[in-house]
Structures are given as C-alpha cells and as structure tokens.
Amino acid sequence: MPKTYIAPGLLDLRLVLRAGTAWITVDFKGNRSSGYGEYSAKFTTDDSSLQYLIEKSPEFQTGRIYLQV
C-alpha cells in the first residue's frame, strides 16, 4: 500500500537512511508556495522496507517528517 511522507516547510529534502551496512537516500520534492496555497516537499513509496526505514528514522520520530493522512 503506498504511503506519502511530508516534510513541511522545506523546498527539498534528501534523507539519508542506514540499512545495515548500506546507505539509502530518499529525495523529497515538490514544495512551493503561491497565492493558491502552500505545498510541502513529499515522497511516496509502496516499498514496505523503505517505509519501515523512514518510520524508524530520527526525522520521523521527532516529527520533522510525517505521514500524510
């Protein structure tokens, strides 16, 4: 099931995650602000392993990144 993660207030975000001895980078994109509203940088994935890594990251645990409902 795809999940979308939001990084509010950021234009872009490169999240670097560690998985054992490997490093994975996740690029959040899409923030813009206009007269029609404000849109946060986001990333969508249906990979359950990547979802797990994102949700265990310090950025997610502290609320810097959150799950779009």
Secondary structure, DSSP 8 states (H G I E B T S, - for coil): --EEEEETT-S-EEEEEEETTEEEEEEEB--EEETTEEE-EEEEE--HHHHHHHHTSHHHHTTSSEE--
